[in-house]
Amino acid sequence: MLTTISSAASRAKLTAPRLARFAAAFALVACCQAASAQPARELQSPALDKSGQANLVTDRRGRVYLSWIDRTPDNLFTLRFSVREGAGWSRPRTIAEGRNWFVNWADFPSLFVLPDGSLAAHWLVKSGAGTYAYDVHMARSSDGGATWSKPTVPHRDATQTEHGFVSMFPAQGGRLLGAVWLDGREMKEDTSGGGHGHGHGDMTLRYAALGADGKPSDEALLDARVCECCQTSAAATRDGAVVVYRDRSPEEIRDIGVVRLVKGKWTPPRVLHADGWKIDACPVNGPSVASDGALRAAVAWYTAAGEKPLVRVAFSADQGETFSAPVTVSDGSPAGRVSVAMLADGSAVVSWLEIAGSGGEVRARRVWPAGKMSQPVKVAATGVARWNGFPRMALAGDALVFAWIAGRVLTAELPVAALAP
């Protein structure tokens, strides 16, 4: 049972309203304040038609990298990336390709830039005949992505079970690559035809540090029972890293969990805020964390506790050791799928997917630690189906870059100035 991180303003009590189905949260009718006019500028996407699994990352110089998967009609999957340059994107480069990949709307590949400028990437490869039998594959590049190392696997359990939802960050002062992932080695696949398919046993959260040769070290079990298919997120801090994920208690409370790497040691897992969301299935809606690389951090997440869908954000001034009382960012009918970016003044921008009419919108809003907020801004129109994936956001100087999926990977840029209070 996880303890709850002490709040700088209050300490909420758990409530436990049951949700018959996760979809019911999306069917709720709420009064919606319309987002302001769309000030975002679409960027010509380098991705092909029917591309997906978009992701974004910013390096220490403020350059944004877009990664995604292109696919051919005969199911050849290609992981590519492009760098934001001038008014558009650089010519795409290929990281890896294969036909036996596990390609999923919610568990998507990522690219990461280490402090020395070298690149790391991960993708998912089938390890057996089971639906959820797949491994994490990782590769490194020291020449800007022109060539890539032979892939390695960060987990060494050799079970044909689920391994995914990866987050990466610099470890040991940037000398190593830190990786956390959801690990299903304790689970057995459900072949009964019922449930969500992950089977019996507990999903775990695990960690390893990898050198340039890809060999794992410092392996650790971070949490022995977590939600089965919600994204993880990680951010570097002054003394290590903060990792957020969706927890799973014995009573099926699935609030956001936090673990921290502090001077080489992992803290016990704790709950960020006691929303008290009780749900008997994975909502497939993970949190997002960003930091200034020193003391400040912000975490955004989705909850439907009390059958009321909300997007929230909480701030920390001590590397994630404590968090402020959460601020509710959404004021309509959010579907979640959040992303967060931290600005130099300590404010944060939160993006999410909003249910709007017969479709959806990518929205963004700036929030300050004291609770002041800008008006929500519509970034783009999209849908809320699974194939619309998870919109991503990254900070690039005085602008924000967005990626989302509407028939293919699309991208846009929004000035931070458009999110004035």
PLY file of the C-alpha trace (Angstrom):
ply
format ascii 1.0
element vertex 421
property float x
property float y
property float z
element edge 420
property int vertex1
property int vertex2
end_header
0.00 0.00 0.00
1.48 3.35 -1.03
1.60 6.32 1.29
0.49 9.75 0.08
2.93 12.58 -0.63
2.27 15.44 1.76
0.72 18.43 0.01
1.98 21.93 0.59
-1.64 23.13 0.87
-3.85 20.24 1.92
-4.11 16.51 2.35
-7.10 14.97 0.53
-9.01 11.92 1.74
-9.59 8.92 -0.51
-13.05 8.50 -1.97
-14.02 5.36 -3.82
-16.92 5.78 -6.28
-17.05 2.77 -8.55
-17.14 3.21 -12.32
-19.02 0.46 -14.13
-17.01 1.07 -17.26
-14.22 3.45 -18.14
-16.20 4.57 -21.19
-18.85 6.00 -18.92
-16.43 8.73 -17.95
-16.33 9.87 -21.56
-20.13 9.90 -21.81
-20.59 12.42 -19.02
-22.22 15.70 -19.97
-20.40 18.75 -18.64
-20.66 22.45 -19.23
-17.82 23.43 -21.46
-16.06 26.75 -21.74
-15.06 27.11 -25.37
-11.36 27.31 -26.09
-10.06 30.55 -27.53
-9.46 30.97 -31.26
-6.80 28.77 -32.76
-3.45 30.68 -32.86
-1.35 27.60 -33.69
0.49 27.35 -37.00
0.54 23.96 -38.67
3.96 22.64 -39.65
4.27 20.45 -42.71
4.69 16.95 -41.31
7.53 14.73 -42.55
5.48 11.58 -41.82
3.71 9.53 -44.48
0.01 8.74 -44.76
-1.22 6.21 -42.16
1.76 7.01 -39.93
1.32 6.97 -36.17
2.88 6.59 -32.72
4.16 10.18 -32.67
6.45 11.39 -29.90
8.44 14.56 -29.15
11.55 15.36 -27.12
13.64 18.51 -26.61
17.42 18.49 -26.20
19.45 20.81 -23.97
19.90 23.27 -26.84
16.15 23.62 -27.25
15.90 21.61 -30.46
12.79 19.45 -30.82
12.94 15.91 -32.22
9.85 14.22 -33.68
9.73 10.40 -33.87
7.02 8.24 -35.43
6.30 4.97 -37.21
5.67 4.76 -40.96
4.15 1.53 -42.28
3.74 -0.11 -45.66
0.65 -2.07 -46.83
2.57 -5.33 -46.24
3.25 -4.36 -42.60
6.85 -3.24 -42.72
7.20 -0.84 -39.79
9.86 1.89 -39.88
10.78 4.07 -36.90
11.92 7.48 -38.15
12.80 10.85 -36.67
13.17 14.44 -37.79
14.56 17.59 -36.13
12.80 20.96 -36.01
14.79 23.30 -38.26
13.89 26.83 -39.31
10.28 26.86 -40.45
9.92 23.10 -40.76
11.38 19.65 -40.16
14.65 18.13 -41.33
14.72 15.27 -43.80
13.61 12.10 -41.93
16.19 9.54 -40.84
15.53 5.88 -40.11
16.26 4.39 -36.70
15.05 0.80 -37.24
12.54 -1.26 -39.17
10.90 -4.67 -38.90
7.81 -6.78 -39.47
7.56 -8.50 -36.09
7.03 -5.35 -34.08
4.36 -4.74 -31.46
2.71 -1.55 -32.71
0.06 -0.10 -30.43
-1.90 3.14 -30.16
-0.94 3.71 -26.50
2.47 2.02 -26.11
4.60 3.92 -28.60
8.35 4.28 -29.31
10.45 7.19 -28.08
13.63 9.07 -28.83
15.87 10.66 -26.20
18.86 13.02 -26.39
21.55 12.57 -23.73
23.54 15.53 -22.33
26.50 14.75 -24.63
24.24 14.97 -27.69
24.11 11.24 -28.39
20.72 9.73 -29.19
18.85 6.78 -27.75
15.68 5.20 -29.09
13.33 2.43 -28.07
10.68 0.37 -29.87
8.80 -2.87 -29.20
9.37 -6.28 -30.79
7.25 -9.41 -30.44
8.86 -12.14 -28.32
6.27 -14.89 -28.68
2.83 -15.84 -29.96
0.90 -14.23 -27.09
-0.87 -10.93 -27.74
1.16 -9.18 -25.07
4.44 -11.04 -25.54
6.90 -8.32 -26.55
10.25 -6.88 -25.52
11.77 -3.42 -25.38
14.53 -2.93 -27.94
16.93 0.00 -27.57
19.68 1.44 -29.76
22.15 4.34 -29.56
23.62 6.77 -32.07
26.70 8.96 -31.61
26.54 10.63 -35.04
23.20 12.44 -34.94
21.19 9.44 -36.05
23.12 8.64 -39.25
23.96 5.19 -37.87
22.59 3.17 -34.95
24.01 0.46 -32.73
22.78 -3.10 -32.69
19.61 -3.21 -30.54
19.80 -4.46 -26.96
17.11 -5.38 -24.42
17.19 -3.64 -21.00
15.33 -6.42 -19.16
16.88 -9.85 -18.64
13.95 -11.98 -17.43
13.52 -13.73 -20.83
9.77 -14.20 -20.28
7.33 -13.94 -23.16
5.33 -11.23 -21.42
4.64 -7.53 -21.78
7.50 -5.04 -21.53
6.73 -1.48 -22.61
5.58 2.04 -21.77
9.21 3.18 -21.56
10.55 6.51 -20.26
14.20 7.57 -20.51
16.35 10.10 -18.64
20.05 10.77 -17.97
21.48 8.70 -15.10
24.67 9.08 -13.06
25.19 12.66 -14.12
24.44 11.89 -17.75
27.09 9.19 -18.09
24.43 6.50 -18.44
20.95 6.26 -19.90
18.23 5.58 -17.33
15.15 3.66 -18.46
11.94 2.74 -16.66
9.22 0.52 -18.08
6.17 -1.54 -17.24
7.25 -5.16 -16.85
4.84 -8.09 -17.00
7.17 -10.91 -15.97
4.89 -11.66 -12.99
1.81 -11.93 -15.19
0.27 -14.83 -17.10
-1.67 -14.08 -20.26
-5.46 -14.37 -20.02
-6.64 -16.80 -22.69
-10.24 -16.99 -21.47
-11.44 -14.36 -23.89
-12.57 -12.00 -21.12
-11.02 -8.99 -19.45
-8.43 -6.74 -21.04
-6.12 -9.58 -22.06
-3.15 -8.96 -19.78
-4.06 -11.91 -17.58
-3.39 -12.70 -13.94
-0.64 -11.44 -11.68
0.78 -7.98 -11.10
2.31 -5.57 -13.55
5.53 -4.09 -12.13
7.56 -0.92 -12.69
11.28 -1.57 -13.23
14.49 0.34 -13.93
17.89 -0.18 -15.47
20.83 2.05 -16.39
22.51 1.44 -19.72
25.93 2.38 -21.01
26.90 3.11 -24.59
27.20 -0.65 -25.16
23.55 -1.14 -24.15
24.32 -3.45 -21.24
21.94 -2.97 -18.28
23.15 -2.30 -14.74
21.69 -1.05 -11.45
18.48 -2.96 -12.17
15.71 -2.26 -9.67
12.08 -3.07 -8.95
10.47 0.31 -8.31
6.86 -0.73 -7.65
5.51 -4.28 -7.43
1.91 -3.47 -8.45
1.00 -0.80 -11.00
-1.69 -0.16 -13.59
-1.20 -2.47 -16.57
-1.22 -0.16 -19.59
-0.83 3.51 -18.67
2.18 5.48 -19.85
5.09 6.25 -17.55
6.93 9.59 -17.60
10.31 10.73 -16.24
12.23 13.98 -15.86
15.74 14.78 -14.68
16.21 16.81 -11.49
19.26 18.26 -9.75
19.95 15.13 -7.71
18.53 12.45 -10.01
15.08 12.00 -11.51
11.38 11.90 -10.76
9.24 9.15 -12.34
5.43 9.18 -12.45
3.01 6.42 -13.42
-0.48 5.15 -12.60
-0.54 3.04 -9.45
-2.91 0.15 -8.67
-3.87 -0.56 -5.06
-5.39 -3.85 -3.83
-8.72 -1.98 -3.74
-8.32 -0.96 -7.42
-7.61 2.69 -6.66
-5.60 3.88 -9.66
-4.17 7.25 -8.71
-0.79 8.62 -9.81
2.33 7.16 -8.19
5.75 8.78 -7.80
9.23 7.36 -7.27
12.41 9.42 -7.17
16.05 8.69 -7.87
17.99 10.77 -5.33
21.78 10.64 -5.38
21.78 7.12 -6.78
19.05 5.63 -4.54
15.37 5.06 -5.29
12.73 6.24 -2.85
9.72 4.06 -1.91
6.67 4.62 -4.13
4.07 7.14 -2.99
0.79 8.55 -4.29
1.09 12.07 -5.67
-2.48 13.07 -4.78
-5.33 10.95 -3.43
-7.96 11.42 -6.13
-9.52 8.11 -5.11
-10.28 6.91 -8.64
-11.56 3.36 -8.28
-11.81 1.51 -11.58
-11.66 -2.21 -12.29
-9.76 -1.90 -15.58
-6.82 0.07 -16.89
-7.96 3.48 -18.19
-4.99 3.68 -20.62
-4.27 7.26 -19.58
-0.88 7.90 -18.02
0.59 11.04 -16.40
3.26 13.42 -17.70
6.09 15.11 -15.79
8.43 17.97 -16.70
11.15 19.72 -14.73
13.63 22.58 -14.97
16.49 20.11 -14.41
17.02 21.45 -10.91
14.40 21.73 -8.15
11.10 22.52 -9.86
8.79 19.99 -11.46
5.20 19.76 -12.65
3.00 16.68 -13.14
-0.19 16.60 -15.21
-2.67 13.73 -15.14
-6.22 12.63 -15.89
-8.69 11.28 -13.34
-12.38 10.35 -13.38
-12.87 9.94 -9.64
-16.48 10.53 -8.66
-17.45 9.93 -12.30
-16.14 13.40 -13.11
-13.38 13.52 -15.76
-10.69 16.08 -14.93
-7.21 17.07 -16.09
-5.07 18.26 -13.19
-1.58 19.59 -12.59
0.50 19.84 -9.40
3.81 21.61 -8.80
6.87 20.71 -6.77
9.69 22.98 -5.60
11.81 20.17 -4.11
12.46 17.68 -6.93
9.17 15.87 -6.43
9.51 15.21 -2.71
6.28 17.17 -2.06
3.64 18.60 -4.35
1.18 21.48 -4.09
-2.56 20.89 -4.05
-3.63 20.06 -7.61
-5.06 22.68 -9.96
-7.87 21.54 -12.27
-6.93 22.55 -15.80
-9.92 21.28 -17.77
-13.37 22.86 -17.57
-15.30 20.77 -20.08
-15.26 17.12 -21.16
-11.63 15.99 -21.24
-10.55 12.60 -22.57
-7.13 12.99 -20.94
-4.02 11.89 -22.88
-2.01 14.67 -21.27
1.38 16.23 -21.83
3.17 18.92 -19.79
6.05 21.35 -20.37
7.71 23.56 -17.75
8.60 27.18 -18.53
11.49 29.25 -17.18
9.27 31.31 -14.85
8.03 28.18 -13.05
4.69 27.99 -14.82
3.69 24.96 -16.86
1.75 24.34 -20.05
-0.61 21.36 -20.02
-2.08 19.85 -23.17
-4.87 17.31 -23.35
-7.49 15.79 -25.65
-10.92 17.37 -25.26
-14.22 15.82 -26.39
-15.85 18.45 -28.60
-18.99 17.84 -30.63
-18.66 14.62 -32.63
-14.87 14.68 -32.41
-12.11 16.14 -30.32
-9.60 18.94 -29.94
-6.02 19.17 -28.82
-6.10 21.91 -26.18
-3.41 23.68 -24.18
-3.44 25.91 -21.11
-0.76 27.67 -19.09
-0.90 27.31 -15.31
1.08 29.01 -12.55
1.84 27.33 -9.19
-0.49 29.71 -7.31
-3.39 28.62 -9.53
-3.52 31.44 -12.07
-4.33 30.17 -15.57
-4.57 31.36 -19.14
-7.66 30.63 -21.20
-7.57 27.20 -22.86
-6.41 27.35 -26.47
-7.49 25.02 -29.25
-4.37 23.75 -31.00
-6.00 21.45 -33.55
-9.14 19.50 -34.35
-8.82 15.73 -34.16
-10.74 12.69 -32.91
-10.89 10.78 -29.64
-10.73 7.25 -31.04
-7.82 4.94 -30.25
-6.27 5.47 -33.66
-6.03 9.19 -32.86
-3.39 8.21 -30.32
-1.86 10.49 -27.72
-1.11 14.14 -28.64
2.42 15.12 -27.62
3.92 18.53 -26.76
7.48 19.86 -26.37
8.96 23.27 -25.56
11.20 24.95 -28.14
12.38 28.32 -26.81
9.44 30.73 -26.95
7.17 28.27 -28.73
5.51 24.91 -28.15
5.53 22.14 -30.73
2.64 19.66 -30.92
2.20 16.32 -32.65
-1.06 14.41 -33.03
-2.66 11.85 -35.34
-5.51 12.45 -37.76
-5.04 9.99 -40.61
-1.29 10.58 -40.30
1.08 12.31 -37.91
0.47 16.06 -37.98
2.42 18.84 -36.27
1.95 22.48 -35.29
3.64 25.30 -33.42
2.08 27.59 -30.81
3.78 30.71 -29.39
3.99 30.67 -25.60
2.78 34.28 -25.76
-0.62 32.97 -26.95
-1.08 31.53 -23.45
-0.96 34.81 -21.53
-3.06 34.99 -18.31
0 1
1 2
2 3
3 4
4 5
5 6
6 7
7 8
8 9
9 10
10 11
11 12
12 13
13 14
14 15
15 16
16 17
17 18
18 19
19 20
20 21
21 22
22 23
23 24
24 25
25 26
26 27
27 28
28 29
29 30
30 31
31 32
32 33
33 34
34 35
35 36
36 37
37 38
38 39
39 40
40 41
41 42
42 43
43 44
44 45
45 46
46 47
47 48
48 49
49 50
50 51
51 52
52 53
53 54
54 55
55 56
56 57
57 58
58 59
59 60
60 61
61 62
62 63
63 64
64 65
65 66
66 67
67 68
68 69
69 70
70 71
71 72
72 73
73 74
74 75
75 76
76 77
77 78
78 79
79 80
80 81
81 82
82 83
83 84
84 85
85 86
86 87
87 88
88 89
89 90
90 91
91 92
92 93
93 94
94 95
95 96
96 97
97 98
98 99
99 100
100 101
101 102
102 103
103 104
104 105
105 106
106 107
107 108
108 109
109 110
110 111
111 112
112 113
113 114
114 115
115 116
116 117
117 118
118 119
119 120
120 121
121 122
122 123
123 124
124 125
125 126
126 127
127 128
128 129
129 130
130 131
131 132
132 133
133 134
134 135
135 136
136 137
137 138
138 139
139 140
140 141
141 142
142 143
143 144
144 145
145 146
146 147
147 148
148 149
149 150
150 151
151 152
152 153
153 154
154 155
155 156
156 157
157 158
158 159
159 160
160 161
161 162
162 163
163 164
164 165
165 166
166 167
167 168
168 169
169 170
170 171
171 172
172 173
173 174
174 175
175 176
176 177
177 178
178 179
179 180
180 181
181 182
182 183
183 184
184 185
185 186
186 187
187 188
188 189
189 190
190 191
191 192
192 193
193 194
194 195
195 196
196 197
197 198
198 199
199 200
200 201
201 202
202 203
203 204
204 205
205 206
206 207
207 208
208 209
209 210
210 211
211 212
212 213
213 214
214 215
215 216
216 217
217 218
218 219
219 220
220 221
221 222
222 223
223 224
224 225
225 226
226 227
227 228
228 229
229 230
230 231
231 232
232 233
233 234
234 235
235 236
236 237
237 238
238 239
239 240
240 241
241 242
242 243
243 244
244 245
245 246
246 247
247 248
248 249
249 250
250 251
251 252
252 253
253 254
254 255
255 256
256 257
257 258
258 259
259 260
260 261
261 262
262 263
263 264
264 265
265 266
266 267
267 268
268 269
269 270
270 271
271 272
272 273
273 274
274 275
275 276
276 277
277 278
278 279
279 280
280 281
281 282
282 283
283 284
284 285
285 286
286 287
287 288
288 289
289 290
290 291
291 292
292 293
293 294
294 295
295 296
296 297
297 298
298 299
299 300
300 301
301 302
302 303
303 304
304 305
305 306
306 307
307 308
308 309
309 310
310 311
311 312
312 313
313 314
314 315
315 316
316 317
317 318
318 319
319 320
320 321
321 322
322 323
323 324
324 325
325 326
326 327
327 328
328 329
329 330
330 331
331 332
332 333
333 334
334 335
335 336
336 337
337 338
338 339
339 340
340 341
341 342
342 343
343 344
344 345
345 346
346 347
347 348
348 349
349 350
350 351
351 352
352 353
353 354
354 355
355 356
356 357
357 358
358 359
359 360
360 361
361 362
362 363
363 364
364 365
365 366
366 367
367 368
368 369
369 370
370 371
371 372
372 373
373 374
374 375
375 376
376 377
377 378
378 379
379 380
380 381
381 382
382 383
383 384
384 385
385 386
386 387
387 388
388 389
389 390
390 391
391 392
392 393
393 394
394 395
395 396
396 397
397 398
398 399
399 400
400 401
401 402
402 403
403 404
404 405
405 406
406 407
407 408
408 409
409 410
410 411
411 412
412 413
413 414
414 415
415 416
416 417
417 418
418 419
419 420
